[in-house]
Amino acid sequence: MIGESGTPRARGASTLALVIMLSAALMPSVSAWAQVPAAPPVPAGERWSLARAVAAALEGSGDAQAAHARTVQARGSALGAWQGLLPTVSGNLAYTRNKQSSIFFEGGVPVPFVERQRIQGGGLTAETNLLSVPAWSEKRRQSLLRHGAEESEAEARNGVVYAVKQQYFTLVKAERLAEVSRESERLARDEESRAEALFEVGTVARGDVLKAKARRASTQLDRIRAVNQVEIQRSKLKQVIGLKPGTALYVETVLDENVVLPDSATAVSTALASRPELSRAGAAERAARAGLFGARARRLPQVIGSASYDRTKTRDELEGSSEVEFNSTAWFGQVRLSVPIFDGFALEGGMKSAKGALLEAESQRRQRELDVAVEVQQAWLSVREAVERIDVAKEGLASAEEDYSFSKGRYELGAGTILDLLNAEVSLAQAKQSYVEALADAHVAEAAMERAVGSRRY
């Protein structure tokens, strides 16, 4: 048999020589494994689970906090809308003290006198809308806006959870691909050591050693890029969670194959019924409708009632005379009927503005329903593709492992070439990468499907 360099391979090697050759080929591989940098050690109990990452993100995410702040504002506005329906009650207390010096003439003789007066009083005043349709409409509008803000917060929190899951599984994929690259480099170093040992006993040509060295250098570069990618994805996950750059973050690198493909039609109907974004759009539309009704109702008369109660105690004192004290109580009640006649087209302008807001809210709600249906369908297709990729990648990995074992045995027996062995090694590395990518992408697709449906709220 002629080798790639053109020199004939040794044909008369004895069985003992072959055993010595294989032993020499295997011994350097042990030291070659030690040359590949191992993954950094992880302190016990320091790995972050997905649930812990999600909880930390919901606690420290700026988007979630801003959405909650808007909900608090909307609740305050809804509470303040009761002002137009409930009575307003105010109280007052007053204390007055006067001192007045005067002179009057009695029989032509001036007589000075000093008058002192102290007045103490208090009262209550209450006023309410006895009949005000715009006030009721405004209260309903603010309540619907509060509900929309709560739904918007739920949508924002679901978005934060999806972002965390997406980046979490991206980091897990990078970690697993780094493991694959380290393993590929170990195999390449093992093949390089084996080729050098076979070349020393004259079984293979020099070209086999050079090809093995080139393959080892290629896997070494892949390992450097993969390890660097792990740190990049780790920093991105810290950013999504809201951790400081110097915080240690190690995730669990387990990727299971348990990804469920739901029914497409059921997923779409569930999303249309429970997606927070659609609920918010529906609340915004109903709030705009209530605003239009309130704008039109401003043409109606309003009945306003008011009542007041005052209690006053007055004490007068003349210098050299006795004190005079008297009390007074006053009750006051009023019912007013207010009818708008002309306000400079303010009512007409308000109705047109409210009508435009309603038309905009209706169009946004219809568009969001279409967007959500398409989003769910696309997410479902992504999950289906990911599930199918897992099965194909798993089958391809089994075939690649079998092909590598077969090519390795043929090469060690001298029946195969180094090129066949290296090709099988490359195919094995690619199959492992495809399998890891399929698993990680399936979990990301599952998270996207969960967010698109929106039935689960965090």
QUIPE-V243760 format. One record per residue. N is the residue number from 1. SS is DSSP state (H for helix, E for strand, C for the rest). D_FIRST is the distance of its C-alpha to the first C-alpha in Angstrom with 2 decimals. Layout:
((N	SS	D_FIRST) (N	SS	D_FIRST))
This chain:
((1	C	0.00) (2	E	3.80) (3	C	6.58) (4	C	9.91) (5	C	11.57) (6	C	9.58) (7	C	8.99) (8	E	6.13) (9	C	6.11) (10	C	8.70) (11	C	8.29) (12	C	12.07) (13	C	13.55) (14	C	16.62) (15	H	18.14) (16	H	20.65) (17	H	18.25) (18	H	16.63) (19	H	20.25) (20	H	21.23) (21	H	18.39) (22	H	19.43) (23	H	23.05) (24	H	22.63) (25	H	21.00) (26	H	23.92) (27	H	26.72) (28	H	26.69) (29	H	26.79) (30	H	30.29) (31	H	31.58) (32	H	29.88) (33	H	32.04) (34	H	35.10) (35	C	34.38) (36	C	35.04) (37	C	38.81) (38	C	40.31) (39	C	42.88) (40	C	46.43) (41	C	48.40) (42	C	51.07) (43	C	54.46) (44	C	55.36) (45	C	57.53) (46	C	57.06) (47	E	54.87) (48	E	56.66) (49	C	56.67) (50	H	57.10) (51	H	60.69) (52	H	61.55) (53	H	60.16) (54	H	62.16) (55	H	65.34) (56	H	65.02) (57	H	64.50) (58	H	67.53) (59	H	69.55) (60	H	68.62) (61	C	67.58) (62	H	69.85) (63	H	69.53) (64	H	70.67) (65	H	73.52) (66	H	74.67) (67	H	74.68) (68	H	76.74) (69	H	79.15) (70	H	79.71) (71	H	80.41) (72	H	83.00) (73	H	84.64) (74	H	84.80) (75	H	86.36) (76	H	88.95) (77	H	89.82) (78	H	90.15) (79	H	92.44) (80	H	94.52) (81	H	95.04) (82	H	97.45) (83	H	99.91) (84	H	101.09) (85	C	101.80) (86	C	103.11) (87	C	106.42) (88	E	106.51) (89	E	108.89) (90	E	110.15) (91	E	112.72) (92	E	115.00) (93	E	117.25) (94	E	119.86) (95	E	122.37) (96	E	124.99) (97	E	127.74) (98	E	130.48) (99	E	133.41) (100	E	136.09) (101	E	139.25) (102	E	142.17) (103	E	145.92) (104	E	148.51) (105	E	152.28) (106	E	154.76) (107	C	158.44) (108	C	157.41) (109	E	155.80) (110	E	152.05) (111	E	150.21) (112	E	146.60) (113	E	144.21) (114	E	140.54) (115	E	138.45) (116	E	135.21) (117	E	132.87) (118	E	129.72) (119	E	127.63) (120	E	124.81) (121	E	122.85) (122	E	119.68) (123	E	118.30) (124	E	115.44) (125	E	114.22) (126	E	111.94) (127	E	110.62) (128	E	108.30) (129	E	107.25) (130	E	109.04) (131	E	107.32) (132	C	104.40) (133	H	101.71) (134	H	99.68) (135	H	99.49) (136	H	98.09) (137	H	95.58) (138	H	94.49) (139	H	94.04) (140	H	91.78) (141	H	89.79) (142	H	89.19) (143	H	88.17) (144	H	85.58) (145	H	84.28) (146	H	83.97) (147	H	81.96) (148	H	79.73) (149	H	79.17) (150	H	78.20) (151	H	75.71) (152	H	74.35) (153	H	73.86) (154	H	71.98) (155	H	69.72) (156	H	69.16) (157	H	68.26) (158	H	65.83) (159	H	64.27) (160	H	63.94) (161	H	62.29) (162	H	59.78) (163	H	58.99) (164	H	58.43) (165	H	56.20) (166	H	54.16) (167	H	53.62) (168	H	53.18) (169	H	50.27) (170	H	48.85) (171	H	48.87) (172	H	47.36) (173	H	44.56) (174	H	44.00) (175	H	43.98) (176	H	41.45) (177	H	39.20) (178	H	39.45) (179	H	38.28) (180	H	35.29) (181	H	34.49) (182	H	34.80) (183	H	32.52) (184	H	29.91) (185	H	30.22) (186	H	29.80) (187	H	26.60) (188	H	25.33) (189	H	26.36) (190	H	24.72) (191	H	21.36) (192	H	21.95) (193	H	22.78) (194	H	19.81) (195	H	17.40) (196	H	19.38) (197	H	19.27) (198	H	15.48) (199	H	15.35) (200	H	17.98) (201	C	16.10) (202	C	13.05) (203	C	10.78) (204	C	10.79) (205	C	11.74) (206	H	15.44) (207	H	15.38) (208	H	14.91) (209	H	18.02) (210	H	19.94) (211	H	19.40) (212	H	20.58) (213	H	23.54) (214	H	24.49) (215	H	24.51) (216	H	26.63) (217	H	29.05) (218	H	29.44) (219	H	30.32) (220	H	32.65) (221	H	34.53) (222	H	34.76) (223	H	36.22) (224	H	38.79) (225	H	39.90) (226	H	40.13) (227	H	42.21) (228	H	44.47) (229	H	44.93) (230	H	46.15) (231	H	48.91) (232	H	49.88) (233	H	50.28) (234	H	52.09) (235	H	54.64) (236	H	55.17) (237	H	55.92) (238	H	58.40) (239	H	60.07) (240	H	60.36) (241	H	61.78) (242	C	64.06) (243	C	62.80) (244	C	63.14) (245	C	59.99) (246	C	59.98) (247	C	60.15) (248	C	57.21) (249	C	55.64) (250	E	52.80) (251	E	52.24) (252	C	50.91) (253	C	47.34) (254	C	47.52) (255	C	46.68) (256	C	47.45) (257	C	46.70) (258	C	50.35) (259	C	51.32) (260	C	53.96) (261	C	54.37) (262	C	58.14) (263	C	59.84) (264	H	60.15) (265	H	63.72) (266	H	64.95) (267	H	63.45) (268	H	65.23) (269	H	68.55) (270	H	68.31) (271	H	67.64) (272	H	70.63) (273	H	72.81) (274	H	71.73) (275	C	69.99) (276	H	72.13) (277	H	71.73) (278	H	73.26) (279	H	76.01) (280	H	76.82) (281	H	76.96) (282	H	79.26) (283	H	81.51) (284	H	81.68) (285	H	82.75) (286	H	85.43) (287	H	86.63) (288	H	86.99) (289	H	88.91) (290	H	91.20) (291	H	91.70) (292	H	92.77) (293	H	95.17) (294	H	96.62) (295	H	97.08) (296	H	98.99) (297	H	101.00) (298	C	102.42) (299	C	104.94) (300	C	106.42) (301	C	109.32) (302	E	108.69) (303	E	111.09) (304	E	111.27) (305	E	113.39) (306	E	114.47) (307	E	116.74) (308	E	118.02) (309	E	120.12) (310	E	121.95) (311	E	124.10) (312	E	126.25) (313	E	128.56) (314	E	131.06) (315	E	133.38) (316	E	136.15) (317	E	138.24) (318	E	141.33) (319	C	142.49) (320	C	145.37) (321	C	144.87) (322	C	142.98) (323	E	139.47) (324	E	138.82) (325	E	135.65) (326	E	134.47) (327	E	131.25) (328	E	129.90) (329	E	127.22) (330	E	125.78) (331	E	123.68) (332	E	122.05) (333	E	120.09) (334	E	118.81) (335	E	116.88) (336	E	115.63) (337	E	114.36) (338	E	112.10) (339	C	111.52) (340	C	109.35) (341	C	111.11) (342	C	109.40) (343	C	106.91) (344	C	105.82) (345	C	103.10) (346	H	101.23) (347	H	101.00) (348	H	99.70) (349	H	97.13) (350	H	95.99) (351	H	95.58) (352	H	93.53) (353	H	91.28) (354	H	90.85) (355	H	90.08) (356	H	87.35) (357	H	85.85) (358	H	85.83) (359	H	84.11) (360	H	81.43) (361	H	80.91) (362	H	80.62) (363	H	78.01) (364	H	75.99) (365	H	76.11) (366	H	74.93) (367	H	72.12) (368	H	70.98) (369	H	70.89) (370	H	68.59) (371	H	66.42) (372	H	66.13) (373	H	65.26) (374	H	62.46) (375	H	61.28) (376	H	61.13) (377	H	59.25) (378	H	56.67) (379	H	56.31) (380	H	55.90) (381	H	53.14) (382	H	51.37) (383	H	51.61) (384	H	50.34) (385	H	47.35) (386	H	46.63) (387	H	46.85) (388	H	44.46) (389	H	42.03) (390	H	42.07) (391	H	41.00) (392	H	38.21) (393	H	36.99) (394	H	37.11) (395	H	35.02) (396	H	32.51) (397	H	32.33) (398	H	31.60) (399	H	28.77) (400	H	27.32) (401	H	27.55) (402	H	25.80) (403	H	22.98) (404	H	22.60) (405	H	22.55) (406	H	19.93) (407	H	17.61) (408	H	18.31) (409	H	17.48) (410	H	14.10) (411	H	13.26) (412	H	14.72) (413	C	12.71) (414	C	9.34) (415	C	9.30) (416	C	10.86) (417	C	11.19) (418	H	14.24) (419	H	15.77) (420	H	16.06) (421	H	17.61) (422	H	19.99) (423	H	21.04) (424	H	21.88) (425	H	23.79) (426	H	25.71) (427	H	26.55) (428	H	27.81) (429	H	30.01) (430	H	31.38) (431	H	32.16) (432	H	34.05) (433	H	35.94) (434	H	36.85) (435	H	38.14) (436	H	40.25) (437	H	41.59) (438	H	42.50) (439	H	44.43) (440	H	46.28) (441	H	47.10) (442	H	48.43) (443	H	50.86) (444	H	51.97) (445	H	52.55) (446	H	54.51) (447	H	56.68) (448	H	57.28) (449	H	58.33) (450	H	60.73) (451	H	62.30) (452	H	62.60) (453	H	64.39) (454	C	66.58) (455	C	67.86) (456	C	67.04) (457	C	69.07) (458	C	68.60))
